[in-house]
Amino acid sequence: MLAYIIEKLSNWFESAERTRREAYLASSSDIVDLEKRLRALESNGYTL
């Protein structure tokens, strides 16, 4: 039961983080800004 709760919490946090990253990328002003943001995320260890 505890493993189930931990898994659900983990999935929820991953989903929230993915939504935050998508919003960050979507707020780019142009393609150059988008590419800069993508590189910044990738250099910080995020996979897209």
C-alpha distances in whole Angstrom, upper triangle without the diagonal:
4,5,5,6,9,10,11,13,14,16,17,19,20,21,23,25,26,27,29,31,32,33,35,36,37,39,42,45,47,46,47,45,42,43,43,39,38,39,38,35,35,37,34,31,30,30,31
4,5,5,6,9,10,11,12,14,15,17,18,20,21,23,24,26,27,29,30,32,33,35,36,38,40,44,45,44,45,43,40,41,41,37,36,37,36,32,33,34,31,29,28,28,30
4,5,5,6,9,10,10,12,14,15,16,18,20,21,22,24,26,27,28,30,31,33,34,36,38,42,43,42,43,41,38,38,38,35,34,35,34,30,30,32,29,26,25,25,27
4,5,5,6,9,10,11,12,14,15,17,18,20,21,23,24,26,27,29,30,32,33,35,37,41,42,41,42,40,37,38,38,35,33,35,34,30,30,32,29,27,25,25,26
4,5,5,6,9,10,11,12,14,15,16,18,20,21,23,24,26,27,29,30,31,33,36,39,41,40,41,39,36,37,37,33,32,34,32,29,30,31,28,26,25,25,26
4,5,5,6,9,10,11,12,14,15,16,18,20,21,22,24,26,27,29,30,32,34,38,39,38,39,36,34,34,34,31,30,31,30,26,27,28,25,23,22,22,24
4,5,5,6,9,10,11,12,14,15,16,18,20,21,22,24,26,27,28,30,32,36,37,36,37,35,32,33,33,30,28,30,29,25,25,27,24,22,20,20,21
4,5,5,6,9,10,11,12,14,15,16,18,20,21,23,24,26,27,29,31,35,36,35,37,34,31,32,33,29,28,30,29,25,26,28,25,23,21,21,21
4,5,5,6,9,10,10,12,14,15,16,18,20,21,23,24,26,27,30,33,35,34,35,33,30,31,31,27,26,28,27,23,24,26,23,21,19,20,21
4,5,5,6,9,10,11,12,14,15,17,18,20,21,23,24,26,28,32,33,32,33,30,28,28,28,25,24,25,24,20,21,23,20,18,16,17,18
4,6,5,6,9,10,10,12,14,15,16,18,20,21,22,24,26,30,31,30,32,29,26,27,28,24,23,25,24,20,21,23,21,19,16,16,16
4,5,5,6,9,10,11,12,14,15,17,18,20,21,23,25,29,30,30,31,29,26,27,27,24,23,25,24,20,22,24,21,20,17,18,17
4,5,5,6,9,10,10,12,14,15,16,18,20,21,24,27,29,28,29,26,24,25,25,21,21,23,21,17,19,21,18,17,14,15,16
4,5,5,6,9,10,11,12,14,15,17,18,20,22,26,27,26,27,24,22,23,23,19,18,20,19,15,16,19,16,14,12,12,12
4,5,5,6,9,10,11,12,14,15,16,18,21,24,25,25,26,24,21,22,23,19,18,21,20,16,18,21,18,17,14,14,13
4,5,5,6,9,10,11,12,14,15,17,19,23,24,24,26,23,20,22,22,18,18,21,19,16,18,20,18,17,14,15,14
4,5,5,6,9,10,11,12,14,16,18,21,23,22,23,20,18,19,19,15,15,17,15,12,14,16,14,13,10,12,12
4,5,5,6,9,10,11,12,14,16,20,21,20,21,19,16,17,18,14,13,16,15,12,13,16,14,13,10,10,9
4,6,5,6,9,10,10,12,15,18,20,20,21,19,16,18,19,15,15,18,17,14,16,19,17,17,13,14,12
4,6,5,6,9,10,11,13,17,19,19,20,17,15,17,17,13,13,16,14,12,15,17,15,15,12,14,12
4,5,5,6,9,10,11,15,16,16,17,14,12,13,13,10,10,13,11,8,11,14,12,13,9,11,9
4,5,5,6,9,10,14,15,15,16,14,11,13,14,11,10,14,13,11,13,16,15,15,12,12,10
4,5,5,6,9,12,14,15,17,14,11,14,15,11,12,16,15,13,16,18,17,18,15,15,13
4,6,5,7,11,13,13,14,11,9,12,12,8,10,13,11,10,13,15,14,16,13,14,13
4,5,6,9,10,10,11,9,6,9,10,7,7,11,11,10,12,15,15,16,13,13,11
4,5,8,10,10,13,10,8,11,12,10,11,14,14,13,16,18,18,19,16,16,13
4,6,9,11,12,9,8,12,12,10,12,15,14,14,17,19,19,20,18,19,16
4,6,7,8,6,5,9,9,8,10,13,13,13,16,18,18,20,18,18,16
4,7,8,6,7,11,11,11,13,15,15,17,19,20,21,23,21,22,19
4,6,5,6,9,10,11,12,14,15,17,18,20,21,23,21,21,19
4,5,5,6,9,10,10,12,14,15,16,18,20,21,19,19,16
4,5,5,6,9,10,11,12,14,15,17,19,20,19,19,17
4,5,5,6,9,10,10,12,14,15,17,19,17,18,16
4,5,5,6,9,10,11,12,14,15,17,15,15,13
4,5,5,6,9,10,10,12,14,16,14,14,12
4,5,5,6,9,10,11,12,15,14,15,14
4,5,5,6,9,10,11,13,11,13,12
4,5,5,6,9,10,11,9,10,8
4,5,5,6,9,10,10,10,10
4,6,5,6,9,9,11,12
4,5,5,7,5,8,8
4,5,5,5,6,8
4,5,7,9,11
4,6,9,12
4,6,10
4,6
4
